[in-house]
Amino acid sequence: MCGIAGIYHIETAKPVDPSRVRAMLHPMSHRGPDGAGDWTAPGVGLGHLRLSIIDIAGSPQPMASDDEMVTLTYNGEIYNFRELRAELEDRGHRFRTSGDTEVIIAAWRQWGVECLSRFNGMFAFAIHDHARGCLFLARDRLGVKPLHHVRLSDGSIAFASELKGLLRHPLLRQEANLSAVEDFLALGYVPDDNCIVAGVEKLPAGHFLLLERGKPVPAPTRWWAPDFSKRIRASEGEAAEHLAHLMRAAVTDRMVADVPLGAFLSGGVDSSAVVALMAEASAKAVKTCTIGFDQAALDETAYAQQIAERFATDHRTRTVAAGDFALIDKIADMFDEPFADASALPTYRVCELAREEVTVALSGDGADEAFAGYRRLVFQHQEERLRGMIPRVLRKGLFGPLSRVWPQMDWAPRPLRARATLASLSKSGAEGYAEAVGVTGPAQRARLFNDAALHGLGDHVGEARYWKAMAEAPACEPLDRAQYADLQIWLPGDILTKTDRMSMAVSLEAREPLLDYRLIEFAATLPASMRVQRGTGKAILKKAMERYLPHDILYRPKMGFVTPVSHWFRGPLVEQAKALATSSTLARSGWFDMAEIERIVAAHQSGRRDHGRLIWQFFMLEKSLAKLFGI
């Protein structure tokens, strides 16, 4: 696990100053504390920060081929590198090292861009091929590892693992992007098809960018996407058995490391399943860790302890205060862009705890997206059934007006919030789901932005990418469309960004076995009835794990990693919330109706409405704008 950066002159082979590459690496040093390297040649410079995991002494980067015609800088892990190495040796390739880095070089030379389909792993890398006159940038299927890039005024393309690396290039003009602010308010993060800094792009998950000197910069090419358009022919028992087989393989593949390895254990289904399979595959006690909270309603440590005892893990627990907001400035700095998923705070704490004893930790990320584990997906599945039975003209004419007069009940679970359900049913499935997965709805955003900002945004709507993804999804059933969109947008933009930044902040490599592409592709072939049953999701995964996990772990209500931001802004952060109404940063941006922000804060602190998440969004936006643009 590492950090990468580089510069490529696509028009002419101008010299690259190696000090610029090193400057881009410097603010990302947390990604690679074990070593740094840079390499330059006419028209190109590559840099690398190393967190040593495999072949600790033998695979420094950037790495060149024997004939020095191909050079690679790489962030990630290729889990099937040994099998690929054997195949490549049969084809005449010879290796000097025992790690996966050199295998990527040989695979590129053997198969070109087709090498990507042979990799099972998480990665973002850059390959410079002197003979072909190109730079090849690629990102893994699900977007576990990040890659930012930008076209600069001197004709070069600069890239880096994190935005803070690009910001060190003196030619990058740091101008704020209003459309990214709209996206952030809508979704709670800036998705991969946008960036808070104008002109900067993120290479999308499952895409590559082939830059050839003397040719125009092309659009990224998609090389992989989940396909929900096919269905398996198997009984539920057969499907569960095959899923268990895929999960065992995915976990075992990710246990290869030359450094101490462990797992996050929340006590939920996903992390418990990973730990169970690790324990089965390991000759030693698995190292596990759990973060608990000092509020019983948020604490899952008893469930985690139950799993730890069942599988005799080497378990550690640390309790943190629910008011652990001292990390806010550090969290904001690690994300660069505004990021409003408040579970980043406990995620940082569990990564910090894990790093005390291990360098690699397996997580349970991905199962909710693959197997419809989120409540919003279950609600979407149920609502789509109703949409199919009631004509849209009736839904729009009846449910829309009803939703506007129904009492607001922010405090209630969604099944009891009839206003939200009625409003969703009055819309199309894509419109309803886009708002369900979002944070701040279109009507609220329209009140928050001033007239100048609304004019500047034009037709740009944060939810539109969900409408498009769901419309274009290769799907058999409505649930497929929502999951496809989540895998394309929510997963890389929120979940994987959070895990990457928080684990890298403490130089910890996080691995996600439940995002093995073979598992994701299999899950996409399952009928909705195997994913959602009796009003809950992940049905087939729970069935597959029944031989490993107790019933009360598999079938207890989902809790999630909760941070009590609403309480904070009525308690210890009450003054910070009030200060938003007179924030010079938000006012100087020229985008917001400051009186509306003041009304929102007052309504929240009086208890009339719960605006905790929205206030948290503005809290994090203010910090990001101040840091990036000095507003």
N, C-alpha and C positions, 0 to 999 in steps of 0.2 A: 504494500500500500504506500503510495507516494504522492508527490506533486510534480507536475510537469509545466513547462513553459517553452515558448519558442517564437521565432520571427522568420518569415519566409517572404522574400521579394519575388513576386509572381511575374513581374514584367521584365526586369533585367536583374542580373546576378550582382546586385550591389553588395558591398561588404557589410557584414553584421558585426556591430561592436559587442564583444562578449560581456562587457560590463553591463549592458542593457539587459541581457538575458539573466545575468546574476541578480540584477536589481529586481527583476520580475519574480524571481524565486524567493527573495528575502522575506517578504511579508507572509509567505506560505510555509515558513520553516517548520511549523507544527506538523505539517503533513509528512515530513521526512527528516527526523532528527539524527538519523544514523549515517548520513553522508550526502554530499552534493556534488554535482558535476555539470560541466557545460562543454559544448562542442560547436565549432563554427567552421563553415566552408563558404565558398563564394555564393552569396545569395541566401544563406540559411544559417540559423543558429538554434540549437536545441539545449534545453536545460532540464535538470532532474534533481529531485530531492528524494532520498531513500529512507523508507522504514523497512528494515530488513526482516523478511519473513521466511523465504526459501533461498537456499544456496547463499547463506549470509555473507560469505567472504568472496564468492566467485562470480557475481553478476552485477558489477558496477554499471551505471548508466550515465549518459547516453552510451548505448552499446552499438558497435559497428560489426559488420560481417567480416569474415576473414580477408576479403579483398577490398574492404573499406568502401564498397559501392553502396551499401545500405546501412543507415544509422537509425536507431530507434530510441525514443524516450517514451516511457510507458508507466501508467498508473493502474494497478489492479492485480488480479490473479486469474490465470488460466488453469482451471481445475483438472482438465484432461490433458495436460501438457505431456505427461509421460507416454500416454497412448499415441499422441501426435508425434512425439519424438521418435518412437519406434517405427512408425509409418514412414517418417521422413528419412530415417536412417536406411530403411529398405530402398528408398529412392535415391540413395547416394549422398545424402547430407551428413556432414560430420559436425560434432559439437565439442566445444571446449569447456562448457560449464554444465552444471547439473540443474539449473533452474528453468523457469518458463520463458524468460526474456528472449533467449537465443532461439527458442522454438518459434516465437512470433516472427522473427526475422526469416527463418528458414521457410515457414509457412507462406509468408508473403512472396518469397522468391519462387516457391513452387506453384502457388495457386493464384497469386495476385489478389484482387479484391474478394475473390471467392473464399479466401482463407477465413473470412469472418464467420461463415456458416459452420466452420469446423471447430470453432472455439466454444467451449462451455466455460463461461466465467463472467467476471465483472471487469470492465476495462475502459480506459480512454487512452489512446496512444497516438503518436505521430511518427510516421516512417518517412524518412527522406531517401529517395532512390535516385542516385546520381545518374545511372544509365538511362532511366526512364524520364528524367527531368521533372520529377514530381514530388509533392508532399502529400501524404495520405493520412488524413485525420479520421479516426473512427471511435464510435461509442457503443457500449454493450447494448444488448437487446432491450433491457428494461430501464436503462439509465441509472444504474447503481453508482457509476462514477461520472463526475461532471467534466465538461469541457466548454470553456468560453472562448470566443474568437472575435476579432474586429478588423475591418479594413481601415488602414491608416493613410494619411495624406501623402506619404512618400511612396505609395503603391504596395506597401508590405501588408502581410496578414500576420497579426500577432495572436497568440493563443496562450491560455493558462488554465489550470485546474479551477482556480477561483478568480472571481472578479477583482479582488484586491491585487492579484498579480498583474493583470492588464493595466490597472490604474497607475502602476509605476512606470509605464511607458510614457515618455514626455510628449509624444504626438497625439495621445488620446485626449480629446476634448471632453471634459466631464460636464455634459449637459443633461439635465433631468428629462425623463421621458414621461409625459403626462399619461399616455395610454397605459403604461405599466402601473401607474398609480390607480387608474380605474380597475385594472386587473387585480391588483393587490386588495383593494377594498371589496371587490366582488368575491374573491376566492380565498383571501388570507395569505397569499404568497404570490410571487411573480412567476407565472408559468414559463415553461422552457421555450416557448415561441416569442418571448418578449424579455426585456431587460430594463431596469430602472435607469441605466446609463444609455442615452441615445446612441445608436450605431453598433452597440455590442450585441452579439448573438450567442445563443447557446446551441451547440450541436445537439439536435434532438436525439432521444433514445432510439436505438436501432437504426441509426443513420451513419453514413460516411460522407466525407468531403474530399474529393480528389482534385488537388490544385496542380495544374501543369503550367510550367513557365512559358510565357508568351501567349497564353490563352485566357479568355475571360474567366472570372470567378464563377463557377457553376452553382446551382442550388444544391443543397445536400441531397443525397440519394438514400432512400429508405431501403434497408437490406433485410429487415425483419419486422413483422407485426403480428400480434395475436390474431387467430382466425377462429371465430365462433360459428362459422357457416356449416360445419360438419358435425355429425352426431355419431357417437359410438353405438354399437349394438352389443350391449352387455347388461347383465343383471346388476342390481345394486351391490350384491355381494362380490361379484367379479370385479366391478369397478373399484370397490373399496380395497380389494386385495391388490389390484394393480397400483392403486395410489400409494398404498403402504410400501410397495416395492420401490416406486419412484422416490418416495420420501427417504427411505433408508439409503438409497444410492446418493441422493443429493446431500444428505448429512455426512455420509462417509467421505465423499469427495472433498468436502470443505473442512475436514479434520486433518488435512495434510499441512504441516507447518514444521519449521525448524526452531520454533520459539514456543513458549507456554501458551496454551489454548484453553478457552473456557466458553461460558455461555451466559447470556442474560436470562433470568428466570423470573417472570412476573407472577406465575401461578395461573395464568390463563391457558387456553387450549393450545395456542400456537407455540409459545415458548416451552410449555410442558412437553409437547410432542417432540420438539427438537432435542430437549434434554433427554427424554426417554430413549430416542434413537442413538444419541451420542453415547449414553451409558451402555447400550447394547453392543456398540461397536468398539468400546474402549476397554483396555485391560486395567486402566487406572481409574480412580475416582474422578469424575468430571468436576471441574471447578465451576461453580455457579455463584451468581450474585443477584441480590434483590434490593431495590430501594423501597422502603416503607415510608408512610406518612404519619404524622402525629394526630391526624384526624381519622377516626375509625371508618368513616364513610368512604374514605379514599384509599384505605390501606388493604393490600392483598398479601401481606407477608405470611399470613397463616396458610394460605393456599400454596404459596411458594415453598414454605417449610414442609408441607405435606408431600410435595413432589420430591424435594431434596431428600427426605427420609426414605421415600419409596425406592429411589434409585441410588441411595447411599452416596450422594454427591458431596464434594468438599465445598460447603455452602457458607456464604457470608451475607449478612443483612446489615443495612445501615438505614436508620430512620432520619428523615430530614423534616424540617418544619414545613407545613403547608405554606407558610409565609416566607419561603426561601427565595426572596426576590432580589437578593444581593447580587445575583448573577446577571441581572438584566443587561447591564452595559457590556459585559463580556459576550453574552449571547448575541446581542445586536452587532457587535464587531465581527463575530465569526461568520455571520450570514451575509454581510455587506448589504445586500438588498433587504428591504423590509420583509419580515417573516413573522406571522402572527399566530403560529401554532404554539400555544403556551406550554405544551408538553415537551418542548425543547429543553426546558429547565430541568425536569426530572430525568430526561434522557441524558443530559450532560452529567448529572450526578451518578447515574448508573454506569456510564462509560468511565467516569473518574474512578469509581470503586473497582471496576473490572481491571483497569490499567495498573492498579497497585500490584496485581499478581500475574496478569496475562498480557500478551501483546495482540492476540486474536480472540474475538468473541463472536459466537454464533447467535443470531437473533431470530425471532419469529416473524419478521416483516414479510408481507406479501400474501399471506393466506386470506386476509379479508378481501383483498381485491380479486384474487383468483377464484375464491369459493363463495363470494357474496356474503361475507361475514358482517358487514356494516348494517346497522339498523336501517339506514336510509335506502340501501339496496333492497332489503326485505319490504319496506314500505312502497318502494317503486314497483316492485313485482306485484304487490297487492293492488296498488292504484291502477296499474296498467290493465289488470283484469276488469276493473270497474270502467275504465275508459273504453274498453272493448265492448262493453254492454250498453253504454249510454252514448247516444249521438253527440258529437262535439258541440253542435249548435245548442243543444239542451244544456250540456255541461257549462258552456260559456255563459249562457243566458241566465241560468239558475244559480250555479255554484259561485260564479264570480261576484254577483251582488250580495249573496249571503255571506261570503268571506269578508266583505267590507263592513258589515254591521255586526258580525259575531264578536264577542268579547275577546280582547287580547289576553292570552295566558302564557307569558314567557316562561313561567316557572314550571309548567306542566310538561310531562313527557309527550313526544310528538303524537302518539295515538290519541291523547286526550286534548290536543290542541286542534279542535275542529276548524278553527279559522285557517290554520296552515294547510290542513288536508283539503278543505273546500277550495282554497286558492289554487293549490296544486292541481286538483281535478278539473278546474276550469281551463287549464292550459294543456298543451300537447305534452306527451311523455318527456320529450327532450327539454322543453321549457320548464316543466315541473321539476325534473331531476337536477337541471343546472342550478336552480335556485335552492334545492335541498342540499346540494353538496357545497354551496357557497356560504358566505358569511354575512355579507351586507347586500340586501336586495336592490334592484334597480330603482325603485321608488325612493328608498332611503338615500341612495347615492345621488339621485337627482336633487334632493334637498341639501345635501352636503356640499356639492360643487356649486360655485358661483356661475353666473351667466357666461363669463369669459371662458371658464374651463369647459363648460358644456358645449360651447361653440367650438372650442379647440378639439374636443373629442369627436365631434361630428357623429358618424355612424358607429364608432367603435364601442362595442358592448362586451363586458368581461365574460358574460355567459355564452357568447356566440361560438366560441371554440368548442363548447360542449354540444351545442346544437349541431355543428358541422360534424364532429366526430361521431355522434350517435346516428346522424343521417347516413354517413358513409361506412358505418361499421359492417364488416362481414358477419352477419348474424342470422340466427334462426328465430329467436324470441326476443321480446322487449328487454328482458333482464340482460341479455347478451350485450345490448347496445350501451346500457349504463356501465357495465363492467368494462367493456372495451374502452369507453371514454375515460374511466378512472385509471386504467392501465396506461393510457396515453398521456394523461394530463395530471391527475391528482397524485399518482404514485411517484413519478419522477420529480414533480414540482414541490410536493409537500413531504411525503413520508421519507423518500430516499435522500432528499436534500437535508432533511433534519438529521437522519442517521449519519450521513457522510460528514456534515460539518461538526456535529457534536462528538463523534468518535475521533475524527481527525484533530479536533481541538486538544485532545489529550494523547495524540499519537497512538491511537488504538485502531486496529483493523477490524471492522465489523463485516461479517459474512452472513448472507441471507439464503439459507438452503431452500426455503419455500418459494424462492424466486428462480429456482433452476428452470431453464426454459423448457425442458422436457415436461416438467410438472405443470407449467403454465399452459403449454400446448394441449396437454391431456385434459386439464380442467376445462378448457374452452370447448371440448367436444361433449361435455356432460349436459344432459337435459337440465332445464331449470329445476325440475322436480328432485334432482339429486343434490342440488345446491341449497334450495330453500324448502324446508318442510316444517309444517305446524308453526309457522310464523317466526322461524329462526333460520339463520344462514349456516353455512359450512357443514351441512348435513353429512355429506359424503366423507369429509375429513374426519368428523367425529366418529363416524362408523368405522373408518379405517384405523382409528386409534383406540377403539374399545378394548382391544387386547392388552394395551399398554397403560391406559389411564383410567382412574376411577370415575364413576358416573358423576359425582358431584363436581369434579373438575370439568368434565366434558360438557355438562348440560346446565351449569350454573349461569346466571345472567352475566352478560358482558359488562365489564367495568370501564376499561380503558385507562389511559395514563392522564389523570385529570389534574389541572392546576386551577386553584380557586380565584381566578382573576376578578370575578364579580365582587367577592368578599374584599379583596385587596383595595379596590377603588372606593369602598365604603369604610375602610379601616385604615391599615398602615400606609396606603398610597393615596389617601383622600386628597392631600394637598397637591400631589403630582397630577391627579385627574383634573382638579380645578385649574391648574396652571395651563392645561391644554387650551382652555377657552381664550387665553391671552398669549398663546405661544407665538413668539416672534418668528420662529421657523415656519410654522404652518401659515401664518399671515403673510410672510414675505414670499412664500411660494406663489401667491396670487391665484390659488385654485379654489379656496374654500370659503363658505359662508360661516364666518367665525361665530355669529350669533346662533346658528344652528348647532354648532359644536357645544356652545355654552348651554343650550337647552338640553342637549343629550346628557351632558354631565350632571346637570341639576336634576333631571328626571331620574337618573340612576341613583344618585346619592340620597334622594328623597325616598327611594323605595318604590316609586310609582311604576317604573319600568326597569327591566334588566338589560342594560346596555354594556355590560362588562366586556364582552368580546369586542364590540365596536370601539370602546375606549382603549382597550389594549391594542387594537390595530393602529389607532392614531398615536398612541404612545410609542410603538415600534417604528411607525413611519417617521415621526419627528426625529428619532434618533438616527435613522438611516439618512434622511435628507441632510441633517446637520453634519454627519460624518463625511458623506460623499461629496456634497456640494457647498458646504459652509453656509447654507441658507440661514 
